[in-house]
Amino acid sequence: MNYTKFLALLLIVFTTWSCELGTSSSSSTTSGNSITDSSTKPTSTVTPKTGKMDNWTCVPGKQVGRITANFSHEDLVKMFGEENVKKSDIGLGEGETAKGTIVFQGAKDELIIQYQEGEEYKKIKSVKIRNEGTNWKTAEGITVGTTLEQLLEMNGKGFSFAGFEWDYAGKVTSWENGKINKGLDAFLTPTNDEAVFPDLLGDKVFSTDHEKAKAAGLKVASFIINF
């Protein structure tokens, strides 16, 4: 009798232990799935290693750091590493695209490179820089975020720019023979949108002397180094 009771008790203990183990295992699996489910996790971003970079100066017709017009896609791979250099179609505006290369895609020091027509991936036509906080800057000190007041001081005079709310919004159309290199294309953006409407809109050319230009708090949204 005692032996029978012992077996019964042993069976109860084993059954209880098995159920707890099963519940624990199931809970662990569910937790694991929720953790590894990519749909619930933010996409991770890797900051490219630019520690070896020793030149961030951009000079139209000459250089973007150590990049020159004769650089090919393969040269860029050798300089920055295959993981940081990708071939991509580059938007040109009005629905047009061209074959290009992006260096440090999505990072603050991203470069968008367009090639000479007929020289795709062999000879550079231009390099676009567009991200806030970038280390790239022109010899004059122009970078993303440079204000209108700073541009006027660097240029030594006023200049003209295109209106907003279209493909070439805010593009500097002429430096008006000022001190800033003519090979530099810059695109401005307002920090005070209310001042832009309705006076600084559309496919028209405006002067920085326009009363609404300063009120709009214009600054550089992106710039292009042309070779």
Buried (B, 14 or more C-beta within 10 A) or exposed (E): EEEEEEEEEEEEEEEEEEEEEEEEEEEEEEEEEEEEEEEEEEEEEEEBEBEEBEEBBBBBEBBBBEBBBEBBBEBBBEBBEEEBBBEEEBBEEEEEEBBBBBBBBEBBBBBBBBBBEEEBBBBBBBBBBBBEEBEBBBBBEBBBBBBBEBBBEBBEBBBBBBBBEBEBBBBBEEBBEBEBBEBBBBBBBBEEEEBBEEBBBEEEEBEBEBEBBBBBBBBBBBBBBBB
